[in-house]
């Protein structure tokens, strides 16, 4: 099936009004915005693999464990937009303006941006997803991907596109977005991005053994980057529940809630955002009692 996350076309954000541009071919071209009629030149998309070749897996895992305390590095202006981990409606206009500015800076001076573009993109994507504007969600992710040249940023965005495509049932597109990712990257952000995207696609396809293959059987089986850690724990617990073991699912989620004060509010929000997957329908209410 084709969807708003179809990997065979390009969908970007209009630099003038912020709307999603109409789809254009992978090779790029000129496209006129349906809202403000501004004509944008769309570049070809690069789908070059991010994989780097054979690595020593034991050394790589040891290095990933040493990175466990690292998180997203964002500018203070971006952090000020966030409340309880989300973008409130009253901050959307400011976030849109900041996204355009940060995206332009990402191209010319990525060191100044740090991880800010990823963070604003995720905030806006979550906001528009809740409001049903899936085409704009896709456009934000791909526009950010076009601006980013660091492999860890590209992998994070491709992983997000994979999960988003899987969420709407476009498994072919999900596989395409994931296929260019590096399954053995050197940094924890990229590694978690791959694991969670793979596990999300496997969850959408009811391949729960593959969820365990990606995330391990326990909450401490693999190192996980902070920005995707909670979703990883939910996907793993859901796999236990769907395979007929809601007890283990509940026990794991209770441990997550005990170790992370934000999880008590984050878990219900996550279940709502991914409601089509019916994540932990039994275990989550039990863990939050």
N, C-alpha and C positions, 0 to 999 in steps of 0.2 A: 504494500500500500504506500501511497505518497502522502506526505504531511507537510506541515510548516517547517519541519526539520529535514526535508528532502536534501540529501547531500549532493544531488546532481545539479543544483542551481546555487546561485549566490543571492543572499538577502541581507542587505546592509541598512544602516540608519542614515536617513537624510541629514546632512550636515547643516541644513538651514532650519528645518522645523522639528527634527527629532522623530518623525514618523518612520515606519518601516518602508523601505523602497520596494517596488515590485520585483519579483524574481528576475534575475538575469543569468545568462549562461555561465558555466564555469570559466570560460575564457574571458569573461568581462565584457565591457562595452559601455554605451551610454544608456542611462535610464532616467526617466522623468518622474519626480515624486507625484503621487496621486493627489496630494493635499496642497502643497505650495507650488508645484510644477517646476521646481528647480531641477535642472539637468545635472546629474552626477556622472563622472567617469568612473566606472567600476573596474578595478584591476583583476587580472586572473587570480584564482586561488591556488596556493601551493599546498599540495598534499604529500610533500616529501616526508618520508618516515623520520620520526624522531629517534629511532633506535640507533645505538652506537656500536653494536657488535658484541662479541662474547665478553662476559665479565666474570670475575671471581665472586660467586654468589655469597659465600660465607663472609668475605670482606665487605661486600656491599651491604649485607644485612647488619653487620656490626656497625658500619658507618651510619645506617639509618637509625639504629637505636640511639646513637650518640646525638642525633638531631631532635630527639623527642620533645624538647622544651621550646622549640622554635614555633612561631606562629606567623600570621600575616603581618607585614610591616606597612602601615598606612600613615598618611599625613594626618595631622590633627584636624584639619578641616573636614576630612572624610569621616573620621571617627565621630565628629560632632553631629553628623546626620543620623546616627544610629541610636535607637532606643529599644532596649530589651532584645537586641540582636536583629532588629527589623528596621525597615524604612517607614516611618509614619507618613500618612497621606500629606500632611502639611509640609513635609520636607521634599516632596517629589520634584517640585519645580526647581528648587535649589540643586537637587541631585542631578537633574537633567542638564542644567547649565554646567555643573562641575564635571559631569561625565564628558561633555564635549571638550572642555578645556583640558582635562587630564588625558583624554585620548590623544589630542594633538601633541601634548608634551611627551607622551609615551613614545611617539615616533621620533622626536628630536632629542629628548633627554631622558631616557628611561630611568636613569639613576635617581633623578629628582622625584619620580612618580612612585618608586618602590613597588608595592603590591596594591596601590590605591585603585588602579583601573579594574583589577579583578574584583575588589571589594565592592566598588560602586556598581559594576555590572551585575554582580550577584544580587545586590539589594534591589536594583531596578527590575531585574528579571523576576525575582520573587514577587514584587509588587504587581507587575503586569500579569504574571501568571494567575495570581489570585483574582485579578479583575478580568480574566478571560482573553487577554490580548496576546495570544500565543505567537503570532507572527512577529510582534515587536520583541518578545523574549528572544526568539531566534536571531533577529536582526542585531540586538545588543551583543549577544554572544559572538556572532561572526564578525561584527565590526570591531570588537575588542581583539579578536583573534588576528584580524588584519593588521592591527596596530602593534601587536606584541611580537618580539623576535627572540626573547629568551625561551629556551626549550621548556622550562618549568611552567612558564605562563601559558605557552601554547598547549601543553599537556593538560593543564588545569581546565582550560577553556574547551578543549576537545572532549575531555571527560564529561564536562557539564552538558555539552551538546549530545553526547551519547546517551546520558541519563534522561535528558529531556525528550529525545526521540523515542526512547524506550517507554517513557511515561505515556506518550500518546499512541503507542502500539506500532510505531514504524521501526521494526527491528532491523530491516535492511539499512536504513539510514544510521541507526545506532551503531551497527557494526562498521559502517564506513567511517564514521567519526572516530571510532576507537582504533581502527586498523592502522592509522598513522602514528599512534602513540608508542612510547617506549615501554615495554613490559618490565625492563630491568634498569630503571633510571638511578642516578647516583644520589638524588636528593629526596627527602621525605615528602615534600609537597607533591612531586610528580608521582612517586610510588603510590601514595594514598589515592591520588586522583585516578590512577589506572585501576587499582584494586576496587575502589568503590564503584566506578563506572562499570567495570566488568561484572561486579556483584549485582548492581542494579539491573543491568540487562538480563542477567541470569535469573533474577527474581521475577522480572516481568514475563519471562518465558518458562517459569516454574522449574528451573534447573537448580534446585536447592543444594545439591552436592557441589555444584560449581561455586556457589556462594561460600561454602566452607573452604573450598580450595583457594579462593581469593583472600578470605579474611581469617581463616583458621577457626578452630572449634571454640576458642575462649577469648575473652575480652583482652587478654594480654598475649595472644598468639603472635601478633605482628605489630610493629610500631605503626602508629597512625598520626597523621598531621591533624592539628587541633580543629581546623575548619571543616573537616569531613569526619571527625571521630564519632560524633553522635550518630550520624546516619549509618556509619559502618556497624556500630553496635546494634542498631535497630534492624538492619538487613540481616545480620547474623541471627539475632533472636527470632526474627520472623521465619527464617529458614528452619529453625528448630520447631517452631509452632506448626508451620505448614507440613512438616514431616511427622507430626503427631506427638511432639514432646513440648507442650506448653509450659510444663514445670521448669525445664531448663531455661526456656525463654524468659519466664518470669524472674527466675533467680538472677540471670545475667542483667536484666533491666533494673532490678532492685539494686544491684551492685553499682550500676552506672549512676542511678539517682543518688545513692549514698555518697558517691565520690565526686559528683558534679552538681552543685546547687542550681545551675541553669537548666539542668535536664528536666526538672519537674514542670517547667513551662515549655521547654523546647520539644519534649516528646509529643504532647498533644498537637502542637503547631506542625510538627513533622508529619504526624499521621494525617492531618487535614490537607497539607500540601501534596501528599502522595496518596490521597484517598482511593484512587483507582486500584492500588495494589493491596489495600486492606491490610496494612502492616501491623502485625502483633495485635490483632483484634481482641484476643483473650489476654495476652500477657501484659499489654500496656496498662489497661485499667487495673489489673491486679497489682502491678508494680507500683502504681501511683497511690494506692490506698494508704 
